[in-house]
Amino acid sequence: MVFHESRCLALIILFAFAFVSTCARSWDMAVAIGQEIDFLASNGTLIGETKIAKAKILAGLAYDDITHTIFFSDTKNSNGSIFSLNITDKNTEPRLLLKSRNGTHVIALVFDSETRTLFWADALKQTIMKMHIPLNKAPEDAVVVQNLMGKSPRTVTIDMCNRHLYWGNANKSNASIERSNLDGGNRITIIKDNLYEPVAVAVDHATGKLYWIDDEEGIHYKIERSDLDGSNREFIFHGKHQQPVHISVDNKNVYWIDWVYNAAWMIDKSKKPGDIPKQLRSYHDTVKDANPTSVITRDNSGKINCEAFTRQNIQRPVVEPTILESFNNLTTSTEESDLKHENLSRCSNNGLYVGNTCYCKPGFSGFNCEISACHNYCLQGTCRINPKGLPVCHCNRAFSGFRCERNDCHNYCLNHGQCSINKGKPSCTCRNFAGARCESKIVESEMTVESNLNSVESSSCRCMETNQTLERLTSFGGFFDCGIIIPVLSSLVGTLTVLVISLSYYVTKLRRRPRIKKRFVVSRSGNTPLTSRPQIPSNQCEITIENCCNMNICETVPHSRCRVALPWSVQKKTSSIRASQAECQNQSDLFIRGLVLHASRVCYAVID
């Protein structure tokens, strides 16, 4: 009895170990929903699940197939935003990678196993971020890759073979799909037309295609794909009554998450006529308090064999040597022409059609040899198939690399220098800077010498028609340059004009001022006649109106007293003023100011 119990216990332990191993290594896809991650087979069968007790609402997922680590984000967790978990060890606690901060909402993740870098899209900060995660060290600080303020990024994915980053801008007024290098450089827009709200993008490394979901206005949505540069755009499916939020692909199918049915869906990516989406797994009844948020596939994550995928990874039938020998040793022209006609009608790219099968030349594949290894292989150049059947790129000028993916002029010239390719190497044409990359600033003295050299007088010669003599025409350093002399002359003319206007104003004003030429006789005794001018006796002095107005009257007489009076016509209305000389002068000054303004009045002063 004890033996049977021990045997049953051993079987249970073995089954549990097998279940954990299957969950860690045999799953095909993973779905994040609520507090758990479900591991599924390609047909939707649940293989295993991982519940994270401290999680709130899981969002983005990413996977490292080398260390069997899954990365996930939590949008409602106050302790952290991004975590990692080793799924081979069920006793391992999640590892905090990024703490929660105000205004952080990580909704999409992708991991680059080659550089061990995690990328994510932050919907609130509207940025694409990255973080380096070493194997045996603490993760480094997060770095901004792209600032997408006003673009509303919702998704991010990576092309591991070509080292590109893709993301979708879900701003309905300016929707687009963009691409850049992993460091954020060489940013371009590859899809812009006929987009409403691209909510998810994914790179298919098996076919070199870019897939995305566009949540159209109203109840419609569509799944599309194109080449990695945005060309050869085509529909996969156009449906309605769904709200897609995430997309992923594997070698055969396209998968996505839908919030209307609360389910995961799939469709064959070969685009066969009559194909409709199939509901892979529904969470409508099992998990009612949360929606699935993301899905990832194992075939398209982790370490990608880029060389194998570049060759399309399609096995061609092996041609028997006797068949090839008979094909190459045709002697009859009729047989040769018939066979060539049959090959052209059955097989593309000079493939050999034998026994209802196309035998392709190196570098071509497919049922009819229609697929070339050069298709979408060289990014900036022409592709050729070498004798081994491998694609080889001949890059355009200014590009290099295995697939002509590197622009040699990109960020080469500093300080706005112009880059060009000379003898296969980049060179810079600098302005106000020097050096091979325009990295050194020219000092002011050198710039002055250069400008003086440019302004050296230039001469040209011409032959006169009459005597064929040579005339030397010299320009003196740009002295007669219209661009200089015209502003100088304009300033001079303006100054003179202002001066003339000012002088004219003052001359006119002075002309209007009354000029009084009369003289008056002032008596020392105070009796001064107002009739015609009499002979000046010894006790009288003669003063001008100016002296009268300024009270310069008989300055030699000490302690004199004065009287200022108006003519008789005015005296009747105004009494005489009798005061000391200082007071008289003050009153006279005030009074005389009024007299000067009227030519009909006179100044009359009497000395006591």
C-alpha positions as CSV (number, residue, x, y, z in Angstrom):
1,M,0.0,0.0,0.0
2,V,2.8,2.3,0.9
3,F,4.5,1.4,-2.4
4,H,1.4,2.4,-4.4
5,E,1.1,5.7,-2.5
6,S,4.8,6.5,-3.2
7,R,4.3,5.6,-6.8
8,C,1.3,7.9,-7.1
9,L,3.2,10.7,-5.4
10,A,6.1,10.3,-7.8
11,L,3.7,10.4,-10.8
12,I,2.1,13.6,-9.4
13,I,5.5,15.3,-9.0
14,L,6.5,14.2,-12.5
15,F,3.3,15.5,-14.0
16,A,3.7,18.8,-12.2
17,F,7.3,19.1,-13.4
18,A,6.2,18.3,-16.9
19,F,3.4,20.8,-16.7
20,V,5.7,23.6,-15.6
21,S,8.2,22.6,-18.4
22,T,5.5,22.7,-21.0
23,C,4.3,26.0,-19.8
24,A,7.8,27.4,-20.0
25,R,8.9,26.0,-23.3
26,S,6.0,24.7,-25.3
27,W,3.6,27.6,-25.5
28,D,3.1,29.4,-28.8
29,M,1.5,32.6,-27.6
30,A,0.7,34.6,-24.4
31,V,-2.2,36.9,-23.5
32,A,-2.2,39.4,-20.7
33,I,-5.6,39.9,-18.9
34,G,-6.3,41.3,-15.5
35,Q,-3.7,39.9,-13.0
36,E,-2.7,36.9,-15.1
37,I,-0.8,35.8,-18.2
38,D,-2.2,32.9,-20.2
39,F,0.1,30.7,-22.2
40,L,-1.7,29.2,-25.2
41,A,-1.1,26.8,-28.1
42,S,-1.5,28.1,-31.7
43,N,-5.0,26.7,-31.7
44,G,-6.1,28.6,-28.6
45,T,-5.7,25.7,-26.1
46,L,-4.7,26.9,-22.6
47,I,-1.3,25.3,-21.7
48,G,-0.7,27.2,-18.5
49,E,-1.2,30.5,-16.7
50,T,0.8,32.7,-14.3
51,K,-1.1,34.8,-11.8
52,I,0.7,37.8,-10.3
53,A,-0.8,38.5,-6.9
54,K,0.4,42.1,-6.6
55,A,-0.6,43.1,-10.1
56,K,-3.5,45.4,-10.8
57,I,-4.2,45.7,-14.5
58,L,-1.6,44.2,-16.9
59,A,-1.0,46.0,-20.2
60,G,2.0,45.4,-22.4
61,L,3.9,42.1,-22.9
62,A,7.4,41.3,-24.2
63,Y,9.5,38.1,-24.1
64,D,13.2,37.2,-23.9
65,D,13.5,33.7,-25.3
66,I,17.2,33.4,-24.2
67,T,16.6,33.8,-20.5
68,H,12.9,32.8,-20.6
69,T,11.9,36.1,-19.1
70,I,8.6,37.8,-19.7
71,F,8.3,41.5,-19.3
72,F,5.0,43.2,-18.5
73,S,3.6,46.6,-17.6
74,D,1.0,47.5,-15.0
75,T,-1.0,50.7,-15.6
76,K,-2.7,50.8,-12.1
77,N,0.1,49.7,-9.8
78,S,1.3,52.4,-7.5
79,N,4.6,50.6,-6.8
80,G,5.9,50.2,-10.3
81,S,5.1,50.4,-14.0
82,I,7.3,47.7,-15.6
83,F,8.3,44.3,-14.2
84,S,10.0,41.1,-15.3
85,L,9.4,37.5,-14.4
86,N,11.4,34.3,-15.1
87,I,8.6,31.9,-16.1
88,T,10.8,28.8,-15.6
89,D,10.9,29.3,-11.8
90,K,7.4,29.4,-10.2
91,N,8.9,30.6,-6.9
92,T,10.4,33.7,-8.4
93,E,8.9,37.0,-7.6
94,P,8.4,39.7,-10.2
95,R,11.4,42.1,-10.5
96,L,10.7,45.8,-10.5
97,L,12.3,47.6,-13.5
98,L,10.6,51.0,-13.6
99,K,8.9,52.7,-10.7
100,S,5.6,54.4,-11.1
101,R,5.7,58.1,-11.7
102,N,3.0,60.7,-12.2
103,G,1.9,60.8,-15.8
104,T,3.2,57.3,-16.7
105,H,1.1,54.9,-18.6
106,V,3.0,52.1,-20.4
107,I,0.8,50.3,-22.8
108,A,3.2,48.5,-25.2
109,L,6.5,46.7,-24.8
110,V,9.1,45.1,-27.1
111,F,12.4,43.5,-26.2
112,D,15.6,43.4,-28.3
113,S,17.6,40.3,-27.3
114,E,20.7,41.3,-29.2
115,T,21.4,44.4,-27.2
116,R,19.2,43.4,-24.2
117,T,17.2,46.6,-24.5
118,L,13.5,47.0,-23.6
119,F,11.5,49.6,-25.5
120,W,8.0,50.9,-24.6
121,A,5.4,53.4,-25.5
122,D,4.1,55.8,-22.9
123,A,0.6,57.0,-23.8
124,L,0.5,59.8,-21.2
125,K,4.0,61.2,-21.6
126,Q,3.6,60.6,-25.4
127,T,7.2,59.2,-25.7
128,I,9.0,56.1,-26.9
129,M,11.5,55.1,-24.1
130,K,14.2,52.4,-23.8
131,M,16.1,50.8,-21.0
132,H,19.2,48.6,-21.1
133,I,18.8,45.4,-19.0
134,P,22.2,43.6,-18.4
135,L,22.1,39.9,-17.5
136,N,23.8,40.2,-14.0
137,K,23.4,43.8,-13.2
138,A,20.7,46.2,-12.3
139,P,18.8,47.8,-15.2
140,E,20.1,51.2,-16.4
141,D,18.1,54.4,-16.3
142,A,15.3,55.0,-18.8
143,V,16.2,57.1,-21.9
144,V,13.9,58.9,-24.3
145,V,14.1,57.6,-27.8
146,Q,11.3,59.7,-29.4
147,N,9.3,62.6,-28.1
148,L,5.9,62.3,-29.7
149,M,4.0,65.1,-28.0
150,G,0.7,65.5,-29.8
151,K,1.1,62.3,-31.7
152,S,-0.7,59.9,-29.2
153,P,1.6,56.8,-29.6
154,R,-0.3,53.6,-28.8
155,T,2.0,50.8,-30.0
156,V,5.7,50.0,-30.7
157,T,7.5,47.1,-32.3
158,I,11.0,46.3,-33.5
159,D,12.7,44.9,-36.7
160,M,15.5,42.9,-35.2
161,C,17.2,42.1,-38.5
162,N,17.3,45.6,-39.9
163,R,17.6,47.3,-36.5
164,H,14.6,49.6,-36.9
165,L,11.9,50.7,-34.5
166,Y,8.3,51.2,-35.6
167,W,5.4,52.9,-33.9
168,G,1.9,54.1,-34.6
169,N,0.6,57.6,-34.0
170,A,-3.1,57.3,-33.1
171,N,-3.9,61.1,-33.3
172,K,-7.0,61.0,-35.6
173,S,-6.1,64.4,-37.1
174,N,-2.6,63.4,-38.0
175,A,-2.5,59.6,-37.9
176,S,0.7,57.9,-39.2
177,I,3.1,55.0,-38.8
178,E,6.8,56.0,-38.4
179,R,10.2,54.3,-38.3
180,S,13.6,55.2,-36.9
181,N,16.9,53.6,-35.9
182,L,17.1,52.0,-32.5
183,D,18.9,55.1,-31.2
184,G,16.1,57.4,-32.5
185,G,18.0,58.7,-35.5
186,N,16.9,58.6,-39.2
187,R,13.2,59.1,-38.3
188,I,10.8,58.9,-41.2
189,T,7.1,58.5,-41.8
190,I,6.3,55.4,-43.9
191,I,2.5,55.3,-43.8
192,K,0.3,58.4,-43.7
193,D,-2.5,58.1,-46.2
194,N,-5.8,56.4,-45.5
195,L,-5.2,56.0,-41.8
196,Y,-7.7,56.9,-39.0
197,E,-6.3,55.4,-35.8
198,P,-3.5,52.9,-36.0
199,V,-3.7,51.2,-32.7
200,A,-1.2,48.3,-33.2
201,V,1.8,47.4,-35.4
202,A,3.9,44.3,-35.7
203,V,6.9,43.3,-37.8
204,D,6.9,39.8,-39.4
205,H,10.5,38.6,-39.5
206,A,9.5,35.6,-41.6
207,T,8.3,37.5,-44.6
208,G,9.8,40.9,-44.0
209,K,6.4,42.6,-43.7
210,L,4.8,45.2,-41.5
211,Y,1.3,44.5,-40.1
212,W,-1.0,47.0,-38.5
213,I,-4.6,47.4,-37.3
214,D,-6.5,50.6,-38.1
215,D,-9.5,51.2,-35.8
216,E,-11.6,53.2,-38.3
217,E,-14.3,55.7,-37.5
218,G,-17.6,54.1,-36.4
219,I,-17.9,50.3,-36.2
220,H,-15.3,49.4,-38.9
221,Y,-11.7,48.2,-38.5
222,K,-9.1,46.9,-41.0
223,I,-6.0,44.8,-40.9
224,E,-3.3,45.8,-43.5
225,R,0.3,45.0,-44.3
226,S,3.1,46.4,-46.4
227,D,6.8,46.1,-47.0
228,L,9.0,47.4,-44.2
229,D,9.5,50.7,-46.1
230,G,5.7,51.2,-46.4
231,S,5.5,50.1,-50.1
232,N,3.3,47.4,-51.6
233,R,0.4,48.1,-49.2
234,E,-2.4,45.6,-49.2
235,F,-5.5,44.6,-47.2
236,I,-5.7,41.4,-45.1
237,F,-9.2,41.9,-43.7
238,H,-11.8,44.6,-43.4
239,G,-14.4,44.0,-40.7
240,K,-16.7,45.7,-38.2
241,H,-18.2,45.5,-34.7
242,Q,-14.8,45.1,-33.0
243,Q,-12.4,47.3,-31.0
244,P,-8.9,46.0,-31.6
245,V,-6.1,47.0,-29.2
246,H,-3.1,44.8,-30.0
247,I,-1.6,42.7,-32.8
248,S,1.0,40.0,-33.2
249,V,2.0,37.5,-35.9
250,D,3.8,34.2,-36.2
251,N,4.8,32.1,-39.2
252,K,1.2,31.4,-40.3
253,N,-1.4,33.6,-38.6
254,V,-2.2,37.1,-37.5
255,Y,-3.5,37.5,-33.9
256,W,-5.2,40.5,-32.2
257,I,-7.1,41.4,-29.1
258,D,-10.7,42.8,-29.2
259,W,-12.6,44.5,-26.4
260,V,-16.1,44.2,-27.8
261,Y,-16.2,40.4,-27.6
262,N,-13.5,40.4,-24.9
263,A,-11.5,37.8,-26.9
264,A,-8.4,36.9,-28.9
265,W,-8.8,36.5,-32.7
266,M,-6.7,35.1,-35.6
267,I,-6.7,35.0,-39.4
268,D,-4.4,33.3,-41.9
269,K,-1.9,35.9,-43.1
270,S,-1.7,34.2,-46.6
271,K,-4.9,36.2,-47.5
272,K,-6.9,33.4,-49.1
273,P,-10.2,34.3,-50.7
274,G,-13.1,33.9,-48.3
275,D,-11.0,33.8,-45.1
276,I,-12.7,35.2,-42.1
277,P,-11.4,35.8,-38.5
278,K,-11.6,32.9,-36.1
279,Q,-12.2,33.5,-32.4
280,L,-9.1,31.9,-30.8
281,R,-10.1,32.3,-27.1
282,S,-13.0,34.1,-25.4
283,Y,-12.8,35.8,-22.0
284,H,-16.3,37.0,-22.0
285,D,-17.6,34.5,-19.5
286,T,-14.4,33.5,-17.6
287,V,-13.0,36.9,-16.8
288,K,-15.7,39.5,-16.5
289,D,-13.9,42.2,-14.5
290,A,-11.0,42.8,-17.0
291,N,-10.2,42.9,-20.7
292,P,-7.3,41.2,-22.5
293,T,-4.8,43.9,-23.3
294,S,-1.9,42.4,-25.4
295,V,-0.8,39.2,-27.2
296,I,2.7,38.0,-28.2
297,T,3.9,35.1,-30.2
298,R,7.0,33.1,-29.5
299,D,8.0,32.6,-33.1
300,N,8.3,36.3,-33.6
301,S,10.1,37.1,-30.3
302,G,13.4,36.4,-28.8
303,K,16.4,35.5,-30.9
304,I,15.5,35.7,-34.6
305,N,17.6,33.9,-37.3
306,C,17.7,36.8,-39.7
307,E,19.7,35.0,-42.3
308,A,17.3,32.1,-42.5
309,F,14.3,34.4,-42.8
310,T,16.1,36.4,-45.4
311,R,16.3,33.3,-47.6
312,Q,12.5,32.9,-47.0
313,N,13.2,29.6,-45.1
314,I,11.5,27.6,-47.9
315,Q,12.9,24.2,-48.8
316,R,13.2,23.6,-52.5
317,P,12.9,20.1,-54.0
318,V,16.2,18.5,-54.7
319,V,16.8,18.1,-58.4
320,E,18.2,14.8,-59.5
321,P,21.7,15.2,-61.2
322,T,20.5,13.1,-64.2
323,I,17.6,15.5,-64.7
324,L,19.9,18.6,-64.6
325,E,22.4,16.9,-66.9
326,S,19.8,16.1,-69.4
327,F,18.5,19.6,-69.1
328,N,21.9,21.2,-69.8
329,N,22.9,18.7,-72.5
330,L,20.0,19.2,-75.0
331,T,21.2,18.9,-78.6
332,T,18.0,19.0,-80.6
333,S,16.7,22.5,-81.2
334,T,13.1,21.3,-81.2
335,E,13.5,19.6,-77.9
336,E,15.3,22.6,-76.4
337,S,12.6,25.1,-77.6
338,D,9.8,23.0,-76.4
339,L,11.4,22.5,-73.0
340,K,12.1,26.3,-72.6
341,H,8.5,27.1,-73.6
342,E,7.2,24.6,-71.0
343,N,9.5,26.1,-68.3
344,L,8.4,29.7,-69.1
345,S,4.7,28.7,-68.8
346,R,5.2,26.7,-65.6
347,C,8.2,28.1,-63.7
348,S,9.4,31.7,-63.2
349,N,13.0,32.9,-63.1
350,N,14.2,30.2,-65.5
351,G,13.2,27.4,-63.2
352,L,13.1,23.8,-64.5
353,Y,9.7,22.1,-64.7
354,V,10.0,18.4,-64.4
355,G,7.3,16.0,-63.3
356,N,4.7,18.7,-62.3
357,T,7.4,20.3,-60.1
358,C,9.4,23.5,-60.5
359,Y,13.1,23.1,-59.7
360,C,14.4,26.6,-58.9
361,K,17.8,28.1,-59.5
362,P,19.8,29.2,-56.5
363,G,18.4,32.3,-55.0
364,F,14.7,31.6,-55.9
365,S,12.0,29.6,-54.2
366,G,8.2,29.1,-54.2
367,F,6.0,26.6,-56.0
368,N,6.7,28.4,-59.3
369,C,10.1,29.8,-58.4
370,E,8.4,33.2,-58.1
371,I,10.0,34.2,-54.8
372,S,13.5,35.8,-55.1
373,A,15.9,36.1,-52.2
374,C,16.5,39.6,-53.3
375,H,12.9,40.7,-52.7
376,N,13.0,43.6,-50.3
377,Y,16.5,42.6,-49.3
378,C,18.6,45.7,-50.2
379,L,17.3,48.9,-48.6
380,Q,19.4,51.4,-50.6
381,G,20.9,49.6,-53.5
382,T,20.6,46.8,-56.0
383,C,20.6,43.1,-55.3
384,R,22.3,40.3,-57.1
385,I,22.3,36.5,-56.5
386,N,25.8,35.1,-56.0
387,P,26.8,31.6,-57.2
388,K,25.9,30.2,-53.9
389,G,22.3,31.5,-54.2
390,L,22.7,34.2,-51.6
391,P,21.6,37.8,-52.1
392,V,24.4,40.4,-52.3
393,C,23.8,44.1,-52.2
394,H,25.5,46.8,-54.3
395,C,24.8,49.9,-52.3
396,N,24.0,53.3,-53.7
397,R,26.3,56.2,-53.0
398,A,26.5,57.3,-49.4
399,F,25.1,53.9,-48.1
400,S,26.9,50.9,-46.8
401,G,26.2,47.8,-44.7
402,F,25.2,44.2,-45.3
403,R,21.8,45.4,-46.6
404,C,22.8,49.0,-47.5
405,E,21.0,50.0,-44.3
406,R,23.6,52.5,-43.1
407,N,23.8,56.1,-44.4
408,D,27.5,57.1,-44.2
409,C,26.5,60.8,-44.2
410,H,24.0,60.5,-41.3
411,N,25.2,62.8,-38.5
412,Y,28.7,62.8,-39.9
413,C,29.1,66.6,-40.6
414,L,28.7,68.8,-37.5
415,N,27.6,72.4,-37.2
416,H,25.4,72.3,-40.3
417,G,28.2,71.1,-42.6
418,Q,27.2,69.6,-46.0
419,C,28.2,66.0,-46.5
420,S,29.2,64.3,-49.8
421,I,30.8,61.1,-50.7
422,N,34.3,61.3,-52.3
423,K,36.1,58.1,-53.3
424,G,33.7,56.1,-51.2
425,K,34.2,58.1,-48.0
426,P,32.2,60.9,-46.5
427,S,33.6,64.4,-46.6
428,C,32.3,67.7,-45.3
429,T,32.0,71.2,-46.7
430,C,32.1,73.6,-43.8
431,R,30.9,77.1,-43.2
432,N,32.6,79.2,-40.5
433,F,34.0,75.9,-39.1
434,A,37.0,73.7,-39.9
435,G,38.1,70.1,-39.5
436,A,37.3,66.9,-41.2
437,R,33.8,66.9,-39.7
438,C,33.4,70.7,-39.2
439,E,34.1,70.2,-35.5
440,S,36.5,73.2,-35.0
441,K,35.3,76.8,-35.0
442,I,37.3,79.3,-37.0
443,V,38.7,82.1,-34.9
444,E,37.7,85.7,-35.7
445,S,41.1,86.7,-37.1
446,E,41.1,83.8,-39.6
447,M,37.5,84.7,-40.6
448,T,38.7,88.4,-41.2
449,V,41.6,87.2,-43.3
450,E,39.3,85.0,-45.3
451,S,36.8,87.8,-45.9
452,N,39.6,90.2,-46.9
453,L,40.8,87.6,-49.4
454,N,37.3,87.3,-50.9
455,S,37.2,91.1,-51.3
456,V,40.5,91.5,-53.2
457,E,39.9,93.5,-56.3
458,S,39.1,91.5,-59.3
459,S,39.9,92.6,-62.9
460,S,38.6,91.6,-66.2
461,C,39.8,92.5,-69.7
462,R,37.9,93.3,-72.9
463,C,39.0,94.2,-76.4
464,M,37.8,97.4,-78.0
465,E,36.3,97.0,-81.4
466,T,38.1,100.1,-82.8
467,N,41.7,99.5,-81.9
468,Q,41.7,96.1,-80.2
469,T,43.3,97.7,-77.1
470,L,43.1,96.1,-73.7
471,E,41.1,97.9,-71.0
472,R,41.5,97.0,-67.4
473,L,38.3,97.3,-65.3
474,T,39.0,97.3,-61.6
475,S,36.5,97.1,-58.8
476,F,37.8,98.4,-55.5
477,G,36.8,95.8,-52.9
478,G,33.1,96.3,-53.5
479,F,33.2,100.0,-52.8
480,F,30.6,100.7,-55.5
481,D,28.4,97.9,-54.4
482,C,24.8,99.0,-54.7
483,G,23.9,97.0,-51.7
484,I,26.2,99.3,-49.5
485,I,26.1,102.7,-51.1
486,I,22.3,103.0,-51.5
487,P,21.6,102.6,-47.8
488,V,24.3,105.2,-46.9
489,L,23.0,107.7,-49.4
490,S,19.4,107.1,-48.2
491,S,20.5,107.8,-44.6
492,L,22.3,111.0,-45.6
493,V,19.4,112.4,-47.6
494,G,17.0,111.6,-44.7
495,T,19.2,113.5,-42.2
496,L,19.5,116.5,-44.4
497,T,15.7,116.6,-45.0
498,V,15.1,116.6,-41.2
499,L,17.6,119.4,-40.7
500,V,16.1,121.5,-43.4
501,I,12.6,121.1,-42.0
502,S,13.8,122.0,-38.5
503,L,15.5,125.2,-39.7
504,S,12.5,126.2,-41.8
505,Y,10.3,125.9,-38.7
506,Y,12.5,128.1,-36.5
507,V,13.0,130.7,-39.2
508,T,9.2,131.0,-39.7
509,K,8.7,131.3,-36.0
510,L,11.2,134.1,-35.6
511,R,9.6,136.0,-38.5
512,R,6.3,136.2,-36.7
513,R,7.8,137.7,-33.5
514,P,7.1,141.5,-33.4
515,R,10.0,143.8,-33.8
516,I,9.5,147.2,-31.9
517,K,11.7,149.9,-33.1
518,K,10.3,152.9,-31.1
519,R,12.3,154.9,-28.6
520,F,11.0,156.6,-25.6
521,V,12.2,159.5,-23.5
522,V,12.3,158.9,-19.8
523,S,12.5,161.9,-17.4
524,R,14.3,161.7,-14.1
525,S,11.5,163.8,-12.5
526,G,8.9,161.4,-13.6
527,N,7.3,163.8,-16.2
528,T,7.7,162.2,-19.6
529,P,5.7,163.6,-22.5
530,L,3.7,161.3,-24.7
531,T,3.7,163.6,-27.7
532,S,6.3,163.8,-30.3
533,R,9.9,163.3,-29.3
534,P,11.3,166.4,-27.6
535,Q,14.8,167.6,-27.2
536,I,16.5,165.6,-24.4
537,P,17.2,167.8,-21.5
538,S,20.0,167.2,-19.0
539,N,17.8,165.5,-16.5
540,Q,16.4,162.9,-19.0
541,C,17.8,159.8,-20.5
542,E,16.9,158.0,-23.6
543,I,16.4,154.2,-23.6
544,T,15.2,151.6,-26.1
545,I,12.2,149.5,-25.7
546,E,14.5,146.5,-25.0
547,N,16.1,148.3,-22.0
548,C,12.7,149.4,-20.9
549,C,11.4,145.9,-20.9
550,N,14.5,144.6,-19.1
551,M,14.4,147.5,-16.6
552,N,17.9,148.7,-17.6
553,I,17.0,152.3,-16.9
554,C,19.5,154.8,-15.6
555,E,21.6,152.1,-14.0
556,T,24.0,154.8,-12.6
557,V,21.3,156.3,-10.4
558,P,21.4,154.8,-7.0
559,H,18.2,154.1,-5.0
560,S,16.1,155.1,-7.9
561,R,12.4,154.4,-8.1
562,C,10.5,153.6,-11.3
563,R,7.1,153.6,-12.6
564,V,5.8,151.6,-15.4
565,A,2.7,152.8,-17.2
566,L,0.6,152.1,-20.2
567,P,-0.4,154.6,-22.8
568,W,-3.3,156.8,-21.9
569,S,-5.8,154.5,-23.6
570,V,-4.6,151.8,-21.3
571,Q,-3.9,153.8,-18.2
572,K,-7.6,154.5,-17.8
573,K,-8.2,150.9,-17.1
574,T,-4.9,150.1,-15.3
575,S,-3.4,152.0,-12.4
576,S,0.3,152.8,-12.3
577,I,2.7,150.6,-10.4
578,R,5.0,152.3,-8.0
579,A,7.5,150.2,-6.1
580,S,11.1,149.6,-5.4
581,Q,13.4,148.9,-8.3
582,A,13.5,145.2,-7.8
583,E,9.7,144.9,-7.3
584,C,9.1,147.2,-10.3
585,Q,11.4,145.0,-12.4
586,N,9.5,141.9,-11.5
587,Q,6.1,143.5,-12.2
588,S,7.4,145.0,-15.4
589,D,8.7,141.7,-16.6
590,L,5.3,140.1,-16.1
591,F,3.5,143.1,-17.7
592,I,5.9,143.5,-20.6
593,R,5.5,139.9,-21.7
594,G,1.9,140.7,-22.5
595,L,3.0,143.9,-24.3
596,V,5.5,142.2,-26.6
597,L,2.7,140.0,-28.0
598,H,0.8,143.0,-29.2
599,A,2.5,145.5,-31.5
600,S,0.0,148.3,-30.7
601,R,1.2,148.6,-27.1
602,V,4.2,150.5,-25.8
603,C,6.4,150.4,-22.7
604,Y,6.5,153.6,-20.7
605,A,8.9,153.9,-17.7
606,V,9.5,156.8,-15.4
607,I,12.3,157.3,-12.9
608,D,11.5,159.1,-9.6
